[in-house]
Amino acid sequence: MKKEFAVPPVIFPSGGNPSTTGNINQRRVPTAPFQPNRPASSAIPFMSFDIGSATTASYGGSLNNTASSGVGGSASFDDEEPLLDELGIHPDQIWKKTKSILNPFRVNPTVHKDSDLSGPIVLYLAFGLFQLLAGKLQFGVILGWIVVSSIFLYVVFNMLAGRNGNLDLHTCTSVVGYCMLPLVILAALSLFLPQGGAVRFAVSAVFVLWATRVSTNLMVSLADGGEEHRGLIAYACFLIYTLFSLLVIF
């Protein structure tokens, strides 16, 4: 049984078949891209869409700024002080103060008026290093004893001097540290001395007396009110450096 479908008729435009040749041959005329109007005078380059001039200006300005900063930087570096001077470390003064300790009979107190802690720190490290070579790790002990000894001598001196005492803690720590030089030499010599012998005790006594004499002379010379109490100040210094010598002996 067949079923019939109703198909609507196809109606072409006038002329029969649709014409496509006209559309194929027809070309669009290219149009110019949109270009905004440029102002006559623009202080900002990107507002006028002048990319080439803006790039050139930016690169030229950066090069000029770099060159000028390079010249100024080199001039400023030439005018700056050395790094050690800015940190307060003066190797020539440290060497003069160290040499003044070498002669216990002629101590020059004038070089110690400008106190510092750079030289004492070097001597503390040297003392701890020689102790380390002897098999004794005592860096913390040395540092703690130095702090306690400086405070002890500072309190004793100012109590003896009374109102006339003008010794400050910084100067006291500097003097105690620089007078550690005989003990540093003792620690170096102890590496070659026999353990527990009478020679070791005798050599240690000589270096303790050396450090005591130098420290006492510097304390009395640098601060007022200590001349009449020289014996008591010497006794306090003797106790301090005897304590450090015990680290070397035992």
C-alpha positions as CSV (number, residue, x, y, z in Angstrom):
1,M,0.0,0.0,0.0
2,K,1.6,3.2,-1.1
3,K,1.4,6.5,0.7
4,E,1.7,9.8,-1.1
5,F,3.5,12.8,0.4
6,A,2.8,16.3,-0.7
7,V,6.0,18.0,-1.9
8,P,5.8,21.8,-2.2
9,P,7.0,23.1,-5.5
10,V,10.4,24.8,-5.8
11,I,10.2,28.3,-7.2
12,F,13.4,29.8,-8.6
13,P,13.9,33.6,-9.1
14,S,13.3,35.1,-12.5
15,G,15.5,33.6,-15.1
16,G,15.5,30.0,-14.0
17,N,18.7,28.7,-12.3
18,P,20.2,30.8,-9.6
19,S,23.1,32.8,-10.7
20,T,26.3,32.5,-8.6
21,T,28.8,33.8,-11.0
22,G,28.1,37.4,-10.1
23,N,28.7,36.7,-6.4
24,I,32.0,34.9,-7.1
25,N,33.4,37.6,-9.3
26,Q,32.3,40.3,-7.0
27,R,35.2,41.5,-4.6
28,R,35.1,43.7,-1.6
29,V,37.2,46.8,-1.7
30,P,39.5,46.9,1.4
31,T,38.9,49.7,3.8
32,A,41.6,51.5,5.7
33,P,41.9,50.7,9.5
34,F,40.5,52.9,12.1
35,Q,42.9,55.7,12.9
36,P,42.0,58.2,15.6
37,N,42.7,61.8,15.2
38,R,46.1,62.8,16.5
39,P,46.2,66.0,18.6
40,A,48.5,68.8,17.4
41,S,50.6,68.8,20.6
42,S,50.6,65.9,23.1
43,A,53.0,65.8,26.0
44,I,52.3,62.1,26.7
45,P,53.6,59.9,23.9
46,F,51.1,57.1,24.2
47,M,48.2,59.5,24.0
48,S,49.2,60.3,20.5
49,F,49.8,56.6,19.5
50,D,53.4,57.5,18.6
51,I,54.9,54.1,19.5
52,G,58.2,54.6,17.7
53,S,59.0,57.9,19.3
54,A,57.9,56.6,22.8
55,T,60.1,53.6,22.5
56,T,63.1,55.6,21.4
57,A,62.5,58.1,24.2
58,S,62.2,55.5,26.9
59,Y,65.3,53.6,25.8
60,G,67.3,56.8,25.4
61,G,66.2,58.0,28.8
62,S,67.1,54.8,30.5
63,L,70.5,54.7,28.9
64,N,71.2,58.3,30.0
65,N,70.0,57.6,33.5
66,T,72.2,54.5,33.7
67,A,75.2,56.3,32.5
68,S,74.6,59.2,34.8
69,S,74.1,56.9,37.8
70,G,77.2,54.9,36.9
71,V,79.3,58.0,36.9
72,G,77.7,59.3,40.1
73,G,78.1,55.9,41.8
74,S,81.8,55.6,41.0
75,A,82.3,59.1,42.4
76,S,80.4,58.3,45.6
77,F,82.4,55.0,46.1
78,D,85.6,56.9,45.8
79,D,84.5,59.3,48.6
80,E,83.5,56.6,51.0
81,E,85.7,55.4,53.9
82,P,87.1,51.9,53.9
83,L,84.9,49.1,55.3
84,L,87.0,48.5,58.4
85,D,86.9,52.2,59.3
86,E,83.1,52.2,59.0
87,L,82.9,49.2,61.3
88,G,85.1,50.9,63.9
89,I,88.0,48.5,63.3
90,H,91.4,50.1,63.0
91,P,94.2,47.6,62.5
92,D,97.0,50.2,63.0
93,Q,95.6,51.1,66.5
94,I,95.1,47.5,67.4
95,W,98.8,46.8,66.5
96,K,100.0,49.8,68.6
97,K,98.0,48.7,71.6
98,T,99.3,45.1,71.3
99,K,102.9,46.3,71.1
100,S,102.4,48.4,74.1
101,I,101.6,45.3,76.2
102,L,104.8,43.5,75.2
103,N,107.0,45.6,77.5
104,P,105.6,45.3,81.1
105,F,108.0,47.9,82.4
106,R,107.2,50.7,79.9
107,V,103.5,50.8,79.2
108,N,102.1,53.5,76.9
109,P,98.6,54.4,78.3
110,T,98.0,57.1,75.7
111,V,97.2,54.6,72.9
112,H,94.6,52.9,75.2
113,K,92.6,56.0,75.8
114,D,90.5,55.3,72.6
115,S,89.1,51.9,73.8
116,D,87.9,49.3,71.4
117,L,86.8,45.7,71.5
118,S,88.2,44.5,68.2
119,G,91.6,43.7,69.5
120,P,90.3,41.9,72.7
121,I,88.0,39.7,70.5
122,V,91.0,38.7,68.4
123,L,93.0,37.8,71.5
124,Y,90.0,35.8,73.0
125,L,89.7,33.8,69.8
126,A,93.5,33.2,69.7
127,F,93.4,32.0,73.4
128,G,90.5,29.7,72.7
129,L,92.2,28.4,69.5
130,F,95.4,27.5,71.4
131,Q,93.3,25.8,74.1
132,L,91.5,23.9,71.3
133,L,94.8,22.7,69.9
134,A,95.6,21.4,73.4
135,G,92.3,19.4,73.3
136,K,90.2,21.8,75.4
137,L,87.0,23.3,73.9
138,Q,86.6,26.3,76.1
139,F,85.3,29.2,73.9
140,G,82.1,29.6,76.0
141,V,84.0,29.4,79.3
142,I,86.5,32.1,78.1
143,L,83.7,34.4,77.0
144,G,81.8,34.0,80.2
145,W,84.8,34.6,82.4
146,I,85.8,37.7,80.4
147,V,82.4,39.2,80.9
148,V,82.4,38.4,84.6
149,S,86.0,39.6,85.1
150,S,85.3,42.9,83.3
151,I,82.3,43.6,85.5
152,F,84.1,42.6,88.6
153,L,87.1,44.9,88.0
154,Y,84.8,47.7,87.0
155,V,82.9,47.5,90.2
156,V,86.0,47.1,92.4
157,F,87.8,50.1,90.8
158,N,84.8,52.4,91.1
159,M,84.1,51.4,94.7
160,L,87.7,52.0,95.6
161,A,87.9,55.4,93.8
162,G,84.6,56.6,95.1
163,R,83.2,59.7,93.6
164,N,86.4,60.4,91.8
165,G,86.2,57.1,89.8
166,N,85.4,57.7,86.1
167,L,86.3,54.2,84.7
168,D,83.6,53.0,82.3
169,L,82.8,49.4,81.5
170,H,83.9,49.7,77.8
171,T,87.4,50.9,78.8
172,C,87.7,48.2,81.5
173,T,86.7,45.5,79.0
174,S,89.2,46.8,76.5
175,V,92.1,46.9,79.0
176,V,91.3,43.4,80.4
177,G,91.1,42.0,76.8
178,Y,94.4,43.6,75.6
179,C,96.2,42.4,78.8
180,M,95.2,38.9,77.9
181,L,98.2,38.9,75.5
182,P,100.6,37.3,78.0
183,L,98.0,34.5,78.6
184,V,97.7,33.9,74.9
185,I,101.5,33.5,74.7
186,L,101.3,31.2,77.7
187,A,98.6,29.1,76.0
188,A,100.9,28.8,72.9
189,L,103.9,27.8,74.9
190,S,102.0,25.3,76.9
191,L,101.6,23.1,73.8
192,F,105.4,22.4,74.2
193,L,105.6,22.2,78.0
194,P,105.3,18.9,80.0
195,Q,102.0,18.4,81.7
196,G,101.8,18.9,85.4
197,G,105.5,19.8,86.0
198,A,107.0,22.5,88.1
199,V,108.2,24.2,84.9
200,R,104.7,24.7,83.8
201,F,103.7,26.4,87.1
202,A,106.8,28.6,87.1
203,V,106.2,29.8,83.5
204,S,102.5,30.4,84.2
205,A,103.4,32.5,87.3
206,V,105.7,34.7,85.2
207,F,103.0,35.4,82.6
208,V,100.4,36.1,85.2
209,L,102.6,38.6,86.9
210,W,103.3,40.2,83.5
211,A,99.6,40.6,82.8
212,T,98.9,41.8,86.3
213,R,101.5,44.6,86.1
214,V,100.4,45.8,82.7
215,S,96.7,45.8,83.6
216,T,97.3,47.6,86.9
217,N,99.3,50.4,85.2
218,L,96.7,50.9,82.5
219,M,93.9,51.0,85.0
220,V,95.6,53.6,87.2
221,S,96.7,55.7,84.2
222,L,93.4,55.8,82.3
223,A,91.0,56.5,85.3
224,D,91.2,58.9,88.2
225,G,91.3,57.9,91.8
226,G,93.1,54.7,91.5
227,E,96.7,55.7,92.3
228,E,96.2,55.4,96.1
229,H,94.6,52.0,95.7
230,R,97.1,50.5,93.3
231,G,97.7,47.5,95.6
232,L,94.1,46.5,95.8
233,I,93.6,47.0,92.0
234,A,96.7,44.8,91.4
235,Y,95.2,42.1,93.6
236,A,92.0,42.1,91.7
237,C,93.9,41.9,88.4
238,F,96.0,39.1,89.8
239,L,92.9,37.0,90.6
240,I,91.5,37.5,87.1
241,Y,94.6,36.4,85.2
242,T,95.3,33.6,87.7
243,L,91.9,32.2,86.9
244,F,92.7,32.2,83.2
245,S,96.1,30.6,83.8
246,L,94.3,27.7,85.5
247,L,92.6,26.9,82.2
248,V,96.0,26.5,80.6
249,I,97.7,24.6,83.5
250,F,95.0,22.0,84.0
